[in-house]
Amino acid sequence: MRDTWHFLLNLTEGALSKTGGVCLMLWATLKNLGSLFRQPRLTFEQMTIMGIRSIPLVVFSAIFTGAVAAIEAAYQFSHFIPMHFLGTAVAKAVIIELGPVLTGLVVTGRVGASIAAELGTMRVTEQIDALETLAIDPIRFLVVPRVVSVVIMLQF
C-alpha cells in the first residue's frame, strides 16, 4: 500500500512539474512576441516549412478520406437518396466537417514531429547552449517564430 502511495505521489509531482514547465515556456513565448518583428525572416521560413510543404500530405489524405466517405455513403444511402446527390453530400461533409479536423491533425503530426526532432537534435549537439552563450534567448530565437508560424498557417 505504501509503494502505491509513493508511486501516485511521484506521478502527480512529475505531472505538475511538466505542466509548470509548459506554462513557463508559454509565458516566455508570449512575453517575447514583441521581438518577432525584429527578424521576420525566421517566421517566414517557418511558415514555408509548416504550411506550404504540408500541402501535398494534406491533399493526399483529403483525397483518400473523400474516396472512403463516398464509398461508405453510397453503400449506406443507396436506398434512401438518388445517387446523383451523393457527390454533393459527400463533398459538403468532407469539406465542412472533416476538412479542418484532418488538416489540423495531419499538419500537427507532421510539424510537431519535425519541430521535436529539430529542437531535440539542437539540444543534443549543444546548439541551444551555444545560443545561450552568445546571449541569444532560445525562446525568442527558436520557439516564438515556430509558434507564430503554426498559428498563422493553421488559420489560413
MDAnalysis code that builds the backbone (N, CA, C; Angstrom):
import MDAnalysis as mda
import numpy as np

u = mda.Universe.empty(468, n_residues=156, atom_resindex=np.repeat(np.arange(156), 3), trajectory=True)
u.add_TopologyAttr("name", ["N", "CA", "C"] * 156)
u.add_TopologyAttr("resid", np.arange(1, 157))
u.add_TopologyAttr("resname", ["MET", "ARG", "ASP", "THR", "TRP", "HIS", "PHE", "LEU", "LEU", "ASN", "LEU", "THR", "GLU", "GLY", "ALA", "LEU", "SER", "LYS", "THR", "GLY", "GLY", "VAL", "CYS", "LEU", "MET", "LEU", "TRP", "ALA", "THR", "LEU", "LYS", "ASN", "LEU", "GLY", "SER", "LEU", "PHE", "ARG", "GLN", "PRO", "ARG", "LEU", "THR", "PHE", "GLU", "GLN", "MET", "THR", "ILE", "MET", "GLY", "ILE", "ARG", "SER", "ILE", "PRO", "LEU", "VAL", "VAL", "PHE", "SER", "ALA", "ILE", "PHE", "THR", "GLY", "ALA", "VAL", "ALA", "ALA", "ILE", "GLU", "ALA", "ALA", "TYR", "GLN", "PHE", "SER", "HIS", "PHE", "ILE", "PRO", "MET", "HIS", "PHE", "LEU", "GLY", "THR", "ALA", "VAL", "ALA", "LYS", "ALA", "VAL", "ILE", "ILE", "GLU", "LEU", "GLY", "PRO", "VAL", "LEU", "THR", "GLY", "LEU", "VAL", "VAL", "THR", "GLY", "ARG", "VAL", "GLY", "ALA", "SER", "ILE", "ALA", "ALA", "GLU", "LEU", "GLY", "THR", "MET", "ARG", "VAL", "THR", "GLU", "GLN", "ILE", "ASP", "ALA", "LEU", "GLU", "THR", "LEU", "ALA", "ILE", "ASP", "PRO", "ILE", "ARG", "PHE", "LEU", "VAL", "VAL", "PRO", "ARG", "VAL", "VAL", "SER", "VAL", "VAL", "ILE", "MET", "LEU", "GLN", "PHE"])
u.atoms.positions = np.array([
    [0.814, -1.189, 0.000],
    [0.000, 0.000, 0.000],
    [0.865, 1.264, 0.000],
    [1.944, 1.203, 0.760],
    [2.827, 2.356, 0.839],
    [3.513, 2.629, -0.505],
    [3.889, 1.562, -1.221],
    [4.506, 1.735, -2.535],
    [3.542, 2.373, -3.519],
    [2.279, 2.049, -3.404],
    [1.276, 2.643, -4.290],
    [1.171, 4.141, -4.054],
    [1.188, 4.551, -2.779],
    [1.120, 5.977, -2.483],
    [2.353, 6.718, -2.990],
    [3.520, 6.114, -2.856],
    [4.741, 6.742, -3.368],
    [4.690, 6.855, -4.888],
    [4.183, 5.813, -5.526],
    [4.058, 5.853, -6.983],
    [3.123, 6.979, -7.412],
    [1.951, 7.080, -6.769],
    [0.998, 8.128, -7.118],
    [1.542, 9.514, -6.806],
    [2.262, 9.645, -5.712],
    [2.864, 10.930, -5.361],
    [3.904, 11.343, -6.396],
    [4.761, 10.408, -6.786],
    [5.770, 10.699, -7.806],
    [5.129, 11.023, -9.159],
    [4.070, 10.314, -9.505],
    [3.365, 10.557, -10.761],
    [2.732, 11.945, -10.760],
    [2.106, 12.307, -9.671],
    [1.482, 13.627, -9.559],
    [2.531, 14.727, -9.569],
    [3.619, 14.516, -8.861],
    [4.696, 15.512, -8.837],
    [5.286, 15.706, -10.224],
    [5.485, 14.615, -10.954],
    [6.016, 14.709, -12.313],
    [5.063, 15.430, -13.251],
    [3.772, 15.127, -13.134],
    [2.779, 15.780, -13.995],
    [2.703, 17.271, -13.706],
    [2.712, 17.639, -12.432],
    [2.674, 19.062, -12.078],
    [3.946, 19.780, -12.508],
    [5.066, 19.118, -12.404],
    [6.337, 19.710, -12.827],
    [6.351, 19.973, -14.328],
    [5.891, 18.988, -15.108],
    [5.842, 19.164, -16.564],
    [4.850, 20.254, -16.948],
    [3.695, 20.284, -16.285],
    [2.697, 21.314, -16.570],
    [3.251, 22.702, -16.240],
    [3.949, 22.823, -15.145],
    [4.565, 24.092, -14.791],
    [5.617, 24.519, -15.801],
    [6.398, 23.573, -16.285],
    [7.401, 23.893, -17.303],
    [6.775, 24.384, -18.597],
    [5.693, 23.739, -19.000],
    [4.989, 24.160, -20.222],
    [4.391, 25.550, -20.026],
    [3.814, 25.815, -18.854],
    [3.247, 27.142, -18.577],
    [4.331, 28.216, -18.579],
    [5.481, 27.920, -18.012],
    [6.582, 28.894, -18.025],
    [7.075, 29.165, -19.442],
    [7.158, 28.114, -20.270],
    [7.585, 28.325, -21.654],
    [6.535, 29.120, -22.432],
    [5.252, 28.845, -22.186],
    [4.194, 29.603, -22.843],
    [4.247, 31.066, -22.429],
    [4.483, 31.315, -21.152],
    [4.601, 32.698, -20.681],
    [5.795, 33.393, -21.324],
    [6.930, 32.719, -21.408],
    [8.116, 33.309, -22.046],
    [7.864, 33.560, -23.534],
    [7.112, 32.669, -24.176],
    [6.785, 32.854, -25.591],
    [5.907, 34.081, -25.770],
    [4.884, 34.220, -24.946],
    [4.003, 35.387, -25.046],
    [4.749, 36.678, -24.732],
    [5.667, 36.596, -23.777],
    [6.453, 37.772, -23.395],
    [7.376, 38.224, -24.526],
    [7.855, 37.278, -25.329],
    [8.801, 37.591, -26.401],
    [8.135, 37.813, -27.755],
    [6.814, 37.898, -27.810],
    [6.139, 38.123, -29.088],
    [6.529, 39.461, -29.711],
    [6.866, 40.446, -28.902],
    [7.263, 41.750, -29.428],
    [8.546, 41.705, -30.232],
    [9.403, 40.736, -29.953],
    [10.666, 40.639, -30.687],
    [10.500, 39.974, -32.048],
    [9.285, 39.563, -32.360],
    [9.031, 38.868, -33.616],
    [9.302, 39.760, -34.824],
    [9.069, 41.038, -34.690],
    [9.205, 41.945, -35.816],
    [10.653, 42.351, -36.099],
    [11.559, 41.995, -35.191],
    [12.975, 42.292, -35.431],
    [13.562, 41.409, -36.518],
    [13.148, 40.155, -36.541],
    [13.646, 39.204, -37.534],
    [12.475, 38.449, -38.159],
    [11.745, 39.090, -39.072],
    [10.593, 38.416, -39.668],
    [10.993, 37.266, -40.595],
    [12.239, 37.249, -41.027],
    [12.713, 36.191, -41.932],
    [12.567, 34.815, -41.280],
    [12.844, 34.707, -39.984],
    [12.714, 33.427, -39.289],
    [11.275, 32.923, -39.329],
    [10.337, 33.840, -39.134],
    [8.924, 33.451, -39.147],
    [8.495, 33.022, -40.542],
    [8.918, 33.746, -41.574],
    [8.529, 33.385, -42.937],
    [9.130, 32.050, -43.367],
    [10.351, 31.779, -42.915],
    [10.945, 30.465, -43.214],
    [10.134, 29.345, -42.569],
    [9.737, 29.544, -41.318],
    [8.946, 28.529, -40.633],
    [7.555, 28.393, -41.247],
    [6.975, 29.494, -41.710],
    [5.676, 29.418, -42.372],
    [5.768, 28.603, -43.648],
    [6.857, 28.747, -44.375],
    [7.047, 27.954, -45.581],
    [7.187, 26.477, -45.242],
    [7.983, 26.172, -44.241],
    [8.195, 24.777, -43.856],
    [6.908, 24.154, -43.350],
    [6.176, 24.886, -42.502],
    [4.987, 24.313, -41.861],
    [3.770, 24.308, -42.761],
    [3.592, 25.338, -43.553],
    [2.375, 25.465, -44.335],
    [2.482, 24.925, -45.740],
    [3.384, 25.475, -46.504],
    [3.454, 25.137, -47.928],
    [3.962, 23.719, -48.133],
    [4.910, 23.292, -47.346],
    [5.421, 21.927, -47.510],
    [4.472, 20.863, -46.957],
    [3.440, 21.273, -46.241],
    [2.450, 20.319, -45.728],
    [1.298, 20.100, -46.702],
    [1.182, 20.956, -47.706],
    [0.048, 20.870, -48.634],
    [-0.047, 19.509, -49.324],
    [1.032, 18.939, -49.877],
    [0.867, 17.631, -50.542],
    [0.336, 16.538, -49.614],
    [0.787, 16.502, -48.390],
    [0.313, 15.488, -47.447],
    [-1.150, 15.707, -47.087],
    [-1.551, 16.965, -46.918],
    [-2.947, 17.274, -46.602],
    [-3.848, 16.904, -47.773],
    [-3.435, 17.231, -48.997],
    [-4.237, 16.899, -50.185],
    [-4.340, 15.386, -50.346],
    [-3.252, 14.692, -50.147],
    [-3.245, 13.230, -50.258],
    [-4.216, 12.597, -49.266],
    [-4.172, 13.036, -48.019],
    [-5.086, 12.466, -47.025],
    [-6.534, 12.869, -47.305],
    [-6.755, 14.074, -47.816],
    [-8.116, 14.524, -48.125],
    [-8.719, 13.723, -49.277],
    [-7.920, 13.410, -50.276],
    [-8.419, 12.627, -51.414],
    [-8.870, 11.249, -50.953],
    [-8.051, 10.592, -50.169],
    [-8.419, 9.252, -49.730],
    [-9.557, 9.270, -48.712],
    [-9.617, 10.300, -47.881],
    [-10.741, 10.409, -46.955],
    [-12.040, 10.633, -47.720],
    [-12.005, 11.480, -48.738],
    [-13.188, 11.703, -49.561],
    [-13.616, 10.449, -50.301],
    [-12.653, 9.686, -50.799],
    [-12.984, 8.446, -51.508],
    [-13.638, 7.436, -50.571],
    [-13.086, 7.283, -49.394],
    [-13.666, 6.347, -48.426],
    [-15.052, 6.815, -47.998],
    [-15.203, 8.129, -47.771],
    [-16.508, 8.661, -47.379],
    [-17.533, 8.455, -48.494],
    [-17.127, 8.611, -49.756],
    [-18.047, 8.405, -50.879],
    [-18.476, 6.948, -50.984],
    [-17.540, 6.041, -50.819],
    [-17.881, 4.615, -50.892],
    [-18.828, 4.232, -49.764],
    [-18.538, 4.694, -48.546],
    [-19.406, 4.381, -47.408],
    [-20.782, 5.021, -47.558],
    [-20.815, 6.269, -48.028],
    [-22.105, 6.946, -48.203],
    [-22.920, 6.276, -49.299],
    [-22.279, 5.853, -50.376],
    [-23.001, 5.160, -51.453],
    [-23.611, 3.866, -50.933],
    [-22.889, 3.167, -50.095],
    [-23.406, 1.917, -49.536],
    [-24.566, 2.191, -48.573],
    [-24.406, 3.208, -47.708],
    [-25.415, 3.483, -46.687],
    [-26.678, 4.137, -47.257],
    [-26.522, 5.039, -48.240],
    [-27.653, 5.817, -48.741],
    [-28.247, 5.284, -50.036],
    [-27.842, 4.135, -50.482],
    [-28.278, 3.644, -51.789],
    [-29.791, 3.483, -51.901],
    [-30.480, 3.234, -50.819],
    [-31.931, 3.038, -50.878],
    [-32.712, 4.279, -50.443],
    [-32.029, 5.327, -49.989],
    [-32.745, 6.466, -49.431],
    [-32.718, 7.704, -50.309],
    [-31.586, 7.985, -50.965],
    [-31.480, 9.181, -51.802],
    [-30.973, 8.798, -53.178],
    [-31.300, 9.603, -54.190],
    [-30.764, 9.322, -55.531],
    [-29.242, 9.490, -55.542],
    [-28.569, 8.689, -56.320],
    [-27.106, 8.690, -56.336],
    [-26.514, 9.969, -56.915],
    [-27.258, 10.733, -57.693],
    [-26.676, 11.960, -58.242],
    [-26.546, 13.055, -57.175],
    [-27.132, 12.877, -56.012],
    [-26.937, 13.798, -54.889],
    [-25.753, 13.398, -54.017],
    [-25.235, 12.234, -54.249],
    [-24.194, 11.691, -53.378],
    [-22.920, 12.535, -53.392],
    [-22.495, 12.960, -54.570],
    [-21.266, 13.754, -54.683],
    [-21.336, 15.047, -53.895],
    [-22.464, 15.734, -54.012],
    [-22.640, 16.991, -53.283],
    [-22.659, 16.752, -51.778],
    [-23.354, 15.717, -51.363],
    [-23.446, 15.421, -49.933],
    [-22.076, 15.073, -49.350],
    [-21.337, 14.236, -50.059],
    [-20.014, 13.850, -49.572],
    [-19.063, 15.031, -49.597],
    [-19.096, 15.825, -50.658],
    [-18.206, 16.987, -50.747],
    [-18.463, 17.959, -49.600],
    [-19.739, 18.240, -49.327],
    [-20.047, 19.161, -48.224],
    [-19.616, 18.583, -46.881],
    [-19.861, 17.304, -46.682],
    [-19.493, 16.688, -45.401],
    [-17.985, 16.691, -45.205],
    [-17.248, 16.345, -46.237],
    [-15.796, 16.275, -46.111],
    [-15.196, 17.665, -45.972],
    [-15.659, 18.613, -46.774],
    [-15.072, 19.956, -46.744],
    [-15.445, 20.692, -45.453],
    [-16.711, 20.612, -45.064],
    [-17.159, 21.389, -43.904],
    [-16.769, 20.727, -42.590],
    [-16.978, 19.437, -42.489],
    [-16.785, 18.761, -41.209],
    [-15.395, 18.154, -41.043],
    [-14.987, 17.357, -41.995],
    [-13.734, 16.624, -41.842],
    [-12.506, 17.409, -42.280],
    [-12.664, 18.332, -43.198],
    [-11.520, 19.068, -43.739],
    [-10.670, 19.758, -42.687],
    [-11.258, 20.626, -41.865],
    [-10.439, 21.308, -40.850],
    [-9.828, 20.364, -39.825],
    [-10.581, 19.340, -39.443],
    [-10.070, 18.402, -38.439],
    [-8.895, 17.611, -38.994],
    [-9.058, 17.069, -40.197],
    [-7.966, 16.287, -40.789],
    [-6.757, 17.153, -41.101],
    [-6.995, 18.363, -41.579],
    [-5.872, 19.264, -41.855],
    [-5.103, 19.558, -40.576],
    [-5.827, 19.860, -39.513],
    [-5.172, 20.129, -38.230],
    [-4.378, 18.935, -37.726],
    [-4.967, 17.739, -37.832],
    [-4.269, 16.541, -37.359],
    [-3.032, 16.224, -38.194],
    [-3.163, 16.319, -39.510],
    [-2.028, 15.993, -40.388],
    [-0.905, 17.004, -40.203],
    [-1.255, 18.290, -40.203],
    [-0.220, 19.321, -40.051],
    [0.413, 19.241, -38.664],
    [-0.399, 19.020, -37.648],
    [0.147, 18.913, -36.296],
    [1.089, 17.725, -36.174],
    [0.700, 16.605, -36.735],
    [1.568, 15.427, -36.676],
    [2.875, 15.635, -37.415],
    [2.781, 16.175, -38.625],
    [3.985, 16.380, -39.434],
    [4.885, 17.460, -38.825],
    [4.299, 18.585, -38.502],
    [5.075, 19.715, -37.995],
    [5.572, 19.452, -36.577],
    [4.726, 18.852, -35.755],
    [5.138, 18.561, -34.382],
    [6.327, 17.618, -34.326],
    [6.288, 16.594, -35.159],
    [7.421, 15.665, -35.197],
    [8.672, 16.357, -35.713],
    [8.499, 17.207, -36.717],
    [9.646, 17.927, -37.283],
    [10.273, 18.875, -36.256],
    [9.437, 19.618, -35.560],
    [9.951, 20.561, -34.559],
    [10.619, 19.811, -33.414],
    [9.995, 18.743, -32.945],
    [10.581, 17.975, -31.845],
    [11.931, 17.391, -32.245],
    [12.022, 16.872, -33.459],
    [13.298, 16.304, -33.915],
    [14.359, 17.394, -34.070],
    [13.966, 18.524, -34.630],
    [14.928, 19.599, -34.854],
    [15.450, 20.176, -33.542],
    [14.534, 20.497, -32.622],
    [14.968, 21.071, -31.339],
    [15.684, 20.035, -30.476],
    [15.269, 18.781, -30.553],
    [15.973, 17.725, -29.822],
    [17.394, 17.542, -30.314],
    [17.562, 17.585, -31.625],
    [18.912, 17.487, -32.193],
    [19.757, 18.691, -31.802],
    [19.131, 19.858, -31.780],
    [19.869, 21.057, -31.378],
    [20.294, 20.977, -29.909],
    [19.472, 20.372, -29.068],
    [19.824, 20.222, -27.653],
    [20.973, 19.229, -27.498],
    [20.903, 18.119, -28.226],
    [21.937, 17.082, -28.113],
    [23.273, 17.589, -28.633],
    [23.259, 18.328, -29.734],
    [24.516, 18.829, -30.307],
    [24.959, 20.150, -29.686],
    [24.286, 20.555, -28.602],
    [24.650, 21.727, -27.800],
    [24.544, 23.047, -28.558],
    [23.698, 23.101, -29.582],
    [23.497, 24.359, -30.300],
    [22.681, 25.340, -29.470],
    [21.754, 24.828, -28.674],
    [20.963, 25.712, -27.809],
    [21.848, 26.305, -26.717],
    [22.776, 25.515, -26.203],
    [23.735, 26.041, -25.224],
    [24.616, 27.118, -25.855],
    [24.964, 26.931, -27.128],
    [25.771, 27.936, -27.818],
    [24.987, 29.239, -27.975],
    [23.685, 29.145, -28.258],
    [22.869, 30.362, -28.337],
    [22.848, 31.086, -27.001],
    [22.713, 30.337, -25.912],
    [22.710, 30.955, -24.588],
    [24.061, 31.587, -24.278],
    [25.143, 30.957, -24.724],
    [26.484, 31.509, -24.516],
    [26.651, 32.825, -25.270],
    [26.022, 32.935, -26.445],
    [26.083, 34.157, -27.238],
    [25.046, 35.194, -26.797],
    [24.382, 34.950, -25.672],
    [23.373, 35.846, -25.100],
    [22.166, 36.002, -26.020],
    [21.814, 34.933, -26.720],
    [20.605, 34.910, -27.545],
    [19.596, 34.019, -26.828],
    [18.429, 34.564, -26.572],
    [17.388, 33.817, -25.875],
    [16.831, 32.738, -26.797],
    [16.966, 31.455, -26.450],
    [16.460, 30.387, -27.314],
    [14.944, 30.435, -27.520],
    [14.220, 30.910, -26.523],
    [12.767, 31.026, -26.681],
    [12.452, 32.048, -27.771],
    [13.109, 33.183, -27.715],
    [12.869, 34.238, -28.698],
    [13.312, 33.817, -30.090],
    [14.425, 33.115, -30.173],
    [15.023, 32.778, -31.466],
    [14.428, 31.510, -32.076],
    [14.075, 30.527, -31.256],
    [13.626, 29.232, -31.778],
    [12.130, 28.983, -31.615],
    [11.576, 29.338, -30.475],
    [10.194, 28.954, -30.168],
    [9.192, 29.947, -30.739],
    [9.411, 31.242, -30.543],
    [8.434, 32.249, -30.962],
    [8.146, 32.180, -32.465],
    [9.148, 32.130, -33.351],
    [8.812, 32.041, -34.782],
    [8.016, 30.778, -35.136],
    [8.296, 29.668, -34.472],
    [7.580, 28.425, -34.772],
    [6.133, 28.488, -34.289],
    [5.918, 29.025, -33.096],
    [4.560, 29.109, -32.554],
    [3.716, 30.058, -33.404],
    [4.256, 31.219, -33.718],
    [3.501, 32.194, -34.528],
    [3.236, 31.623, -35.922],
    [4.209, 30.939, -36.502],
    [4.042, 30.374, -37.840],
    [2.961, 29.317, -37.881],
    [2.942, 28.433, -36.908],
    [1.943, 27.361, -36.920],
    [0.552, 27.933, -36.662],
    [0.446, 28.958, -35.835],
    [-0.871, 29.576, -35.616],
    [-1.359, 30.256, -36.883],
    [-0.494, 30.981, -37.557],
    [-0.881, 31.673, -38.794],
    [-1.235, 30.669, -39.878],
    [-0.430, 29.648, -40.070],
    [-0.661, 28.712, -41.172],
    [-1.901, 27.840, -40.942],
    [-2.226, 27.525, -39.700],
    [-3.441, 26.741, -39.462],
    [-4.698, 27.601, -39.533],
    [-4.550, 28.913, -39.435],
    [-5.707, 29.798, -39.597],
    [-6.093, 29.947, -41.064],
    [-5.120, 29.875, -41.939],
    [-5.389, 30.060, -43.364],
    [-5.295, 28.738, -44.052],
])
